[in-house]
Amino acid sequence: MRKVPLVDSLRIIGRGSRNWVAQRPLVVSFEVTDSCTCWCKHCDHGGPKDDSRNLKPADYRRYMDVLRPCVVQVSGGEPLMREDLVEVVRNIQCGPGMPYTILVSNWSLMTEERYLALRVAGIDQFSVSLDFPDERHDQFRRLPGLYEHLSRIIPRLAALGHDDIVLNTCITSENLREINAAADKAREWGVNICYSSYSARRTGCRDYMLSSPEQLAILNRELDRVETRRDSTNWIVNAPTTMEATRRYFQNGGTPGCKAGLRFLVVTADGALQPCSMQFGRYPLDQHARMAREFTATNTCDQCYVSIRSYLDKNFSTLLRENVRGFFSLQGRDAPRESV
């Protein structure tokens, strides 16, 4: 995974440090639509929704001015269903290299033209969902032909050399034995891989949760092998501490101490602040501090270890060290994003 250029890295680290001290969010996830092209078995979204109340592209600038995160996720639903997504991304940008912006998508609607336009608009990382390294992905996402599309477009765009595509594999009981096969597929396609963890809280279905001793033993074997495959390219995006915490999450059936609403939060498609995508208390834009007091300070939920949480569920020194090692450059000078 390519590193952020030096000057941009310093800007992001500086804002993140100030936000940590000031009790402001480090990461904001903008759910820009509730509609989706898939009906995934492990997700509470699916299919078309009423998008008439969605925020307009210009609205996102106001949210950025108030919340001032150093990292933004653009997600949904399926964000590529918005024809004005490039304009949304442009309005999220608040200066050279700020914020570090991640598009979370199933890529069913991705084309080379949209990929390049989104890069220019400000997307730093493209996170692409992959549950299985073959056509079983279509069955799990309930969208025929999706895997074939991914198998054609991902290698083609990876060959452009930007090193900004990351497969995201959510670990479930269904794909437990495919953890390293997904990494093999990432290598084959020339991209990176990140793992997240299934949460039953989203749908109420515990069928995809790991719980039996046999499942936990398989998980440990698969993750042991993942650890042997790391190299200096950071193609396995999760930090070792995150992998260890993933093991504990499944072993214990949860992870306490979540800082949703403080360190990270969600902005819904119609503009409300939520602590996370699975906690539905809604607050207006100017009430982040009240959300942190009312929700975060009393939150006892331990039922997820999704990617956005796993990146932030650490003390400040560990968070800074791991991000400098994996994503930010403190040496040399790279070409600015706009010239790529």
Secondary structure, DSSP 4 states (H G I P E B T S, - for coil): -PPBPHHHHHHHHHHHHHHHHHT--SEEEEE--S--S---TT-S--S----TTPPPTTHHHHHHHHH--SEEEEESS-GGG-TTHHHHHHHH--STT-SEEEEEE--TT--HHHHHHHHHHT--EEEEE-SSSSTHHHHHHT-TTHHHHHHHHHHHHHTTS---EEEEEEE-TTTGGGHHHHHHHHHHHT-EEEEEE--TTTTS--TTS--SHHHHHHHHHHHHHHHHT--TT--B-S-HHHHHHHHHHHHHT------BTTTEEEE-TTS-EESBTTB---B-GGGHHHHHHHTGGG--------HHHHHHSS-HHHHHHHHHHHTB--SS----GGG-
